[in-house]
């Protein structure tokens, strides 16, 4: 995913997205470019072994209007913006980060409608389980440096999959693409991060499951991610997930998910991104065979000035066997979409984003204002005012 707010916790060429130009007056950096964090400013000075403690936060407020005016005010097939026709908080979090010579950690507490939407499917088996407490932990990680280029981190952390992240500020578009909404936001487990060269980062994850903190089956799932900065303007990445998504009481349903990402940053004004997903899951068709789904999205961002940008997106998501997206209807979720957004950063740390987005599905799957009614199309407009603490 794009920059996860804390570069030191996930060294990746994908870190440079939109954050740098929003929080400082400087022009945006190209993807994969070196930053001040990597500059050698300590030549001739003794190594600083004192622990570094930093605090921060983020508040993302919003108002969204859904063209279908869902009768229960919950917007369908999304986690953000999750509510129709109400002022609310999409995501608010406070964080503390500690780093030392060979250790690091982050604790972040979160709230908001995207949190409620994301943890709605968290398993609840046993008395000490479910989302009642875990939903408030955005990240709780402990890391130790095993070698000069190798770290191990454990706890609850942002998912290793995909291009778009949870924090809207760090994504090219304000709302998440369909492919991002229907892939993990978070994981619980342990991960190894290896940086064999400045342009290459590899990560191996062993996690409870597909966006699960509370477990419902054994053994754990695994995932791999590799980021490669081909040049200062081109970055490629691949990530996957492999594991059983059925409870232990049922026959195994092995899920194999693959994600391919390409970023192109030809100048300080233009940014392009493209990502493609393909997944397969055993024993998931109506006849008990292997089901597949796919998704794709492309982005283009033009920075009109250092504080104003225009963002466009096209996307497609198709899940004919309802493996990931259950419509609760006979018709599956096979949808195309487009969005256009305007980003304004009036002062450093403040970001005002407005976006219009439309969808067209192959079948009538979008809830309407009348309970029990469905339509083939939907759209919404959202405006957000966010502050980085």
N, C-alpha and C positions, 0 to 999 in steps of 0.2 A: 504494500500500500504506500501511499505517499507519505511524506514526512509525518511522523507520529508525535510531534511536539517536542520530542526529546532525542535529538540526533545521537547523543552519546550512548543511548540504549539500543539503537539499532542502526549501525553504520551501513548506509545504503546509498548508492548513486541516485536513488529516486527521491532523496530528501528534498531537493529544491523544487517546489511547486509554486505556490503563491505567497507563502508566509513572509519571505524576506521583503517583498515590495510593499506589503501591507503594514509592517511594523516599523519601517524605517524609510526615509526619503530616498535611499539609494536605489538605483535601477536594479531590476531582477537579475539574478545570476543564472547562467545556463545550467541545465541539468548535468550533474556530474562534476561541476567546477569546484575547485578547492575553495574552502572558506577560511575565515580567520581562525576557526577552531583548529585547522590543520597547520597553520603557520608556525614556524619555529621562532618564538619570541623569548626563549630562555637560554640562548647560547651563552655559555660562559657563566651561567648562574647555577647555584645548587638546585637540585630537584625539589619541588614543593610537595611534601608528603602530607601536608595538613588536609584533613577532610574538608570538602566544600559542600555547604548546605544552601539550597536555593528554594524559594517559594514562588508560586505563581498561580494563575487561574484563568478562567475563560467564562464568559457569559454570552449566550446566543439567544436573543429574544426574537419572536417572529409573529406574523399574522398571515394566515393562508386562506384563500377562498377557492373552494372546489366547485367546478362548473356543475357537477351532478348533485351538489348539496346533500351529501349522505345523511340519511334520517337520524343516525345516532352520532353524527359529527366526527366519527372515526374515518379517516381517509384509508381507502383500501390499497393493499399491496405496497405498503411503504412503511418506513420507520421514521422518516423525517422529510417534510413536516407532517406530523401525525394527525393533527386536528384541523377541522374545518371551521372557519368563521369565529375564531377566538384568539385573543392575545394570550401567548403562553411562552414558556421557556423550552426551547428545543434541547439545549444542553448547557449545564453550568457545572463547573468543577473547580476544586481547589487542589493543589498539588504541593508535595515536598519532595525534593530530589537530593540525594546524598551521593557523593562520589569521593573515592580515595585512590591511592596508588594502584590497588588491585581489587577494588570492590565498588559496587554501585547499587543503588536502589531507588525506587520511585513508589510513592503512595499518593493516589489521587482519588478523591471522593467526588461522586457525581450525582446529579439530579436532572430531571427534565422529561418531556414527553417521549423523546427518542430512547431514553433509558427504559421507560415503561414499556414501549413497543418492542424493544429488543429483547427484554428478559421475559416477555409474556410466555414464551415457549420453553423456558428453563425447566428441566425435569424436577419433579418433586416426589421423591421416593424415600420414605423413612422420615423420622422426626427432625433430623438435622440435615435438611435438604431444601432445595427450592430457591426462589429469587428474593425472598423477603429481606434478606441481608445482603446477598452477593450483588444485587443490582446496584448498590451504592458504591461498589468498588470498581472504579474504572481500571485502575492498575494497582497491583500490590506485588512488587518484584524485588528479588534479591539476586545480585549478580556477582560472580567471582571470576577474575582473570586467570585462566589456566596456563596461558602462555602469551608471548608477545602479540599474537594474532588470533587468539582463541579465548572466547568468553562463554561461560555457562550462566544462564539466568533461569530462575524458577518462580512460580507463583501464578498470578492472573495478569495477563498482558494482552495488548492489541493483537489481533489475528495476523498471521504471516501471509495470508492470501490477499490477492487483489491489488488494484491500483488506488482506489479511493479509500479514505479513512473515515473514522467516526467524526472528527472535528472539522466542521464545515469550513473554517478559515483556511485549512490546509488543502482543500480540494479545488480543482479548477471551476466546477459548477457548485452552486449552493446545495441543491438536493442531490442525493446519491442516485446513481443509475440503477436500473432494475437489477442488473447483474451484480452490483455491489450490495444492494439491499438483500438479495437472496444468497449471499455468501457470508461467512462468519465475520462478525465485528470483533469478537474477543475470544480468547482461549485460556484454558487453565492447564498448566503442565510444566515442562522444562524444555529449554532450547539451547542449542550450541550455535554460536555465531563465529564464523571463521573468515578472516580477511587475508587471503594469501597474497594479494596485490592491491594497491590503492584503487584500482578500477574494478575489482571483483570482491563480492561479498556472498558467502554461502551460509545458509541457515538450515538446521535440522531441528524439527519440533516433534516432541512426543506429548500428546495432549489427551484430555479426557474424551473428546469427541468433536462433532461438528457444532461449534459454538455451545459448549456445555461446560458449566462449572460443576454442577451436581451430576453424578454419573448414573447411568441406568443399564450399562452393559460392560463386559470385559472381552478382550484386553483393550488397552488404549489405542488411539489412532496415531498416525504419523504424517508428517508433512515436510516438504523440502522447498526451499526458495533459493534462487540464484539471481543476483543483479550484476550486470556488466555494463560499465560505462565505455562504450565503443570509442567515443570521442567526446570533447567538451559539449557537443550539441546533440549527441545520440546516446540513448540508454536503452538497453534491452533487459527484460526480466522474465523469469518463468517460476511459477510456484504450483504446488499440487497438494492434494489431501487424499489419504487412503485409510479407510477404516470401516468397521461395521456400524451401521446406524440402526440396527434392530435390537430390541431388548433381549436379554439372555434367554427369556422364555420362548422366543421364536427363532426360526431358522435365520441364519446370518444373511444380511443384505449388505454386501460390500460396495462401498461408494468410492469411486476413483474420479477425482476432480482435477482439472488442469486449467491453468490460466496463463495467458501469454500477453506481455505488455511491451509496447514500443513508445518511446518518448522522443520528440524532436523539438529542439529549441534553437532555431536558426539565428535568432537575433534577440536583442533585449525587448523587442515589442511582441514577437510572435511565440506562441507555445502550442504544440500539437501533441496529442496523446491518442493511442489506439489500443484497445484491449479485447481479447477474444477468450471466451470460456467454453469448455466442453466437458461434460461429465457423463458417467455411466454408473448404473446401480443394478446389482443382481436381484433376481426374484421380485421385480417391481412392475412388470407389465400385467395386464389382465389375465394373461396366460401363464404367468410365473417366469417370464423371461427377463432378459436384461433391457432396462430402459435407458434412454439417453436424453440429454437436454443440451442446449447451446445458448450462448448469448454473445453480443458484441456491442461495443460503443466506441465512438470517435469524438474527440473534443478539439476545438480550435479557440484559442484565446488571443485577443489583440489588445495590447496595452496602449490605449490612446494617449495617456500621459502616465507619469509615475504614480498617479493616484486614481486613475479611471481605467477600467478594462471592460471589454465586451466578450462574452463567452457563449459559444454555440455548441450544441451536442446533438448527435443522432444515435439511435440505439435500437436493438432488437433483442427480444428474449422469447425463447420457445421451449416449453416443457410439456410435450404432448402426452406424457404418461402421468403428469402431476406428481413427479418425484419430489421436487423441492417446493413448488407452488401449488398448494391445494386450494382450488377455487370453491370447493364444496358444491360443485355443479357438475353435470355430465360433461360440459365443455372445458377443455384445458386452457391454460394461460399461454397464449401465443400473441405477442404484442410488439408493435413498433412505436417509437416515440421520438420526440424532438423537443429541444428547449433553447431558449435564448435568455441570457442574463446580463445584467449591468452591475458592475462592482465599483463602489466609490469608497475610497479611504480618505475622508476629509482631514484627519490628523492621524499621526502614528498611534497604533493600538485600537483605533476605532474603524470598523468596517460595516458599510451599509450595502447589502446585496439584495437585488430584486430579480426575480426569475419568473418567466412564463413557460409552461410546459404542457405538452399535449400527447395523448396516447390514442392508438387505434388498434383494436384487437380483432382477431379472426372471428371470434364469437362474442356474444353478449355476456361479459363477465364482470362489468363494473357496476357496483350498487348505485341505485338512483335515490332520489328523494322519497320515493314511495317504498315502504318496506316490502321486500320480496321482488322488487323490480330491478332489471339489469339492462345495461346498454353496451354497445360495442366500443364506445369512445368515452374519453374523459379528459379533463384538463384542469389546471389550477394556476393561480398566480400567488406568489409568496414574496414577502419582503421581510428582511431580517436586519436587525441592528446588533452588532456584536462588539464586545470589548475584551481585549487581552490584558489581563492583570499583570 
